[in-house]
């Protein structure tokens, strides 16, 4: 499971960094995108935690 998670993170981070490097926001845009994805993941975990 850890290998799949690492692989998904590597695949997802490539486009985020590529888009951040060409956008005017630069590193701040990369950070904001990652923060947004973390928020989405946290929101998706809340309903799953309440079912158990």
Beta strands, then each sheet from edge to edge (+ up, - down):
end
